[in-house]
Amino acid sequence: MTRIAVIGGGRIGEALIAGLLEAGRAVKDLVVVETHTDRAELLADRFGVRVTDAVDDAAVGADLLVVAVKPGDVDAVLTELGKADLGGDRDQILVSLAAGVPTARLEAKLPAGFPVVRVMPNTPMLVGEGMSVLAGGRYAKAEQLELVTDLLSTVGQTCVVAESQMDAVTAVSGSGPAYFFLVVEAMVEAGVGLGLTRDVSAQLVTQTMLGSAAMLAESGQSAVDLRAAVTSPAGTTAAAVRELERAGLRSAFLEALHAAKQRSAEQGATTE
């Protein structure tokens, strides 16, 4: 059975741990690296997993090395991994959840030919509804990508793209939850402005968003078709949509995602 070392016990690391355990992965096959004592104790108590503060200790015998730390901490993790006996007769894979860190940078600090899979997750992973996008490095085989895809499917949906598309992925789904929350925030405030209490406005907006997302996911219809079905000629929805179009909603999103993609590319370049 696959042994997994999760290096980093923050929110994303914890979400992955929870997903793996809920999917029936054996506890004995999961070890977590967390250097903050309080956080380490919390993870050990909550999930019953072995927690260590030593990267090289966790890496020994692990089939999957999941790096779930901030981009700025990746170099330190790679340095610690250098102390472990990686590769050899064991078919190990490094899975990086660190945003903006290219596979080439990771491969350069690992033993020659070490397989790397880069992943762009997003925060809905915390509730089992994440979108994880994978890109294999030069040495990652198809079956290794499939293994990592299976791993991440425990916390949401997955897809595989070329690494050249990861900046666009970051702009659309990596940063996407923030756009959604901003729209919700704006709608709640507008509801308050129309005379609703904040609690009622928040409930209406949240359930409307939840229900609309479910319709989009389950109906088999496009967003264009579903919007048209709600928009009666000369009705209230048509009036609202007209104002959103007049305010430049589409161009605002286009420019916003363009800016996010560009920033992702800049961050990737500075981490080389």
N, C-alpha and C positions, 0 to 999 in steps of 0.2 A: 504493500500500500504506500502511496506517495507521502513522503514526509515534507512538511512545509515549515519554513522559517519566515515569519513575518517580522521584518526589521523596521520598527516604528510602531508604537502603540497609540498614535493619535486617533482622531475621529475616523479617518479613512481606514487606517489599520484595524481599528476596533470593528468597523462595519464589515470588513472582510472576514475577520475572525468569527463574528456572529453568524454571517451567512454560511461559512464553511461548517460550523457546528450544527446549525439548523438543518443543513443539507445532509447531515449524518456522517460527516467526517470524524474519524476516531480522534479523541482528545490526545491520545499518546503520540499522534503523528503531527502535532502542531506545537511549535515553540515560538515564543514572542520575545523580541528584543526591545526593552524599554529602560532608559537610563534614569528616568525620574521615579524615585522610590514610591511616592504616593500613587502615581499612575500605574506603576507595576503591580502594586498590591491590589488596586482596584480590578485590574484585568485578571489577575490570578483568582481573586475571590469570585468575580462575576462569571468567569468562563471555565474555571477549573483547569487552566492550561499552565504549562511550565513557562515562567518568565525569567529571563536572564538579562544582565546588562552588558554581556559580552557578545559582540557580533561574531567573532571567530568561533566561539563555543556553539552558538546556534547553527552556524553554517556547516559544522561537521556532520556528515551523514544526511544532510537535507537534499532533497531532490529539487525543490523549488525554493529559490531565495527571493522573497518578495520585498523590494525596497520601497517602503511607504513613509518616506521622510520628506522634508521640505527640500527643494532644489539646492539650496545653499549647504545642506548637510550631506549631500551625496558623496562628495570627495572624501569626507571623513569615514563614511561607511565603506567605500571602496578600499581605503587604506587599511581598515580593520579586516576586510575580507581577504586582503593580501596576506594576512597572517595565517589564514586557514588553508588547509590542503584542498583546494578546489580542483574540480575536474578529475583527472586521472581515470580510474576505471569507472567512476560514477558519472551517469549522464545527467549532470546538473543543469539547471536553467535559471538565469537571473531575470526577474520580472520587475521592471521599474515603473512605479506609479508617480514618479517625480515629474512634475510638469516642466516641459521645455528642455529636458535633458536628452540630447540625441543618442541613439544607440551607438554611434561611432565613438563617442566620448566614453561610454561605459566599456565597450569592447577593448579600447586602448589600455584600460587599466586592469583588465582581466587576463587570465591565461589565453594563449593563442587559440582561436577557434571556439571560444566559449560562447554558447548561444544566449542571446539577449532578446527579450520581448518588451517593447515599450507600450505602456498603456496610458490613455487619457481617460480617467474616471470622472464622475461628477458627484456632487454631494447627495443626491437622492439615493445613492448607495446605502446611506444610513437607514433608510426605511425599506430596503430591498427592492428599490425601483431605479437603480442607477443605470447610466448608459456608459459602458466601458468600451473604448475603441482601441484595438490592438494593431501594432505594426511590428513585424519581425525584423530583427537585425540580419546582418550578412550570414550568420551561421545558424540561425533558427530554422529548424525543419518544419514541414507541414504538420507532422504529428505533434510536435512541441507546441505549435500555435494552437492546435486543437485542444491539447491538455490545458493550456492557460485559459482558453475560451471557456472550457467546461468549468474551471475554477471560478471564473468571474461571473458565470451565469447564475451562481448562487445568490448574487446581490443585484440582479437586474438583467438587462439585455446587453448583448455584445455585437460587435461587428469588426471586421478586419479591413484595413486600408493600407495603401502604400505610405511609408513614413513621410513622404513629401506632402501628404495631405494633413498631417497632424496639426499644423498651425490653423488650418481651416476648421478642423475638428474642435480644437480648443476654443475657437471663436463661437462655434455653434452650440456644442453641448457642454464643453468644459466650463465655460462662463455662462452658459444658457440659463441655469437656475436663477442667477442674479437678475437677468432681464425679466424673467417671469415674476419674481418677487417685487420688482420695481413696478410692473404693471398692476399687480395686486394692490400694492401700496397706494398707487395713484387712484385706482378704482374705489378703494375703501375711503380715501379722503374725499373723493367726489360724492360718494354716498352720504357721508357726514354733511357735506355742503348742501345736499338736497334735503336734509332734515332727519336722516336716520341716526340712531345711536351708533357709536363706533362698534359695539359688539354685534349688533344686528347687521350692519354694513359688512363687517368682516366675515360673518357667517354666510351671508348671501354671496359674496365674492368668492370665498373659498370653495363652497359647494358647487357654484357655477363653474369654476375652473376645473374642479375635480370631475364633475359630470361631463363637461365638454371634452376633456382629455380622454375619458373612457369611451365616449362616442367616437372620437377620432381613431382610437386604437382598435375598437371592436366592430365598427360599422362597415369597414371596407371602403368607405367613401373618403374623398379628399377633403382637405380643409376648405377649398373653394366651393365644393358642392354643399358641404354642411353649412357654410356661411350663407350661401344663396338660399338654402331652405328656410333659414330663420329670417331672412331679409325680405319682408313683404313690400311690394311697390308702394312708395309714398307713406310707409309706416314709420314707427318709432325707431326701429333698428336702422332703416335706411337713412334716417335723419342723422343718427349718431355716426354711422359709418362714413357718411359724406363729410362730417366735420373732422373725423380722424384722417381721412384722405387729404382734406384741405390743409390740415396741420402738418402733413408730410410724414405720416407714420412709416410708410414703406421706405422712403429715402433715409429716414432717421435710423431704421434698423440696418439698412444697407451700409451706411456710414459707420455705425457702431460696430458691426461685425468685421468690417474692413479694418477698423482701428484695433480691434482685439487680435485679429490675425497678424497684423503688422507688429504689434507689441510682442506676441508670442514668438515671432521670427527673431526679433531683436534680443529677446531673453535667451533664445537658443544659441544665438551667435555669441553672446557674452559668456556663455557657460562652456564654450569649446576650450 
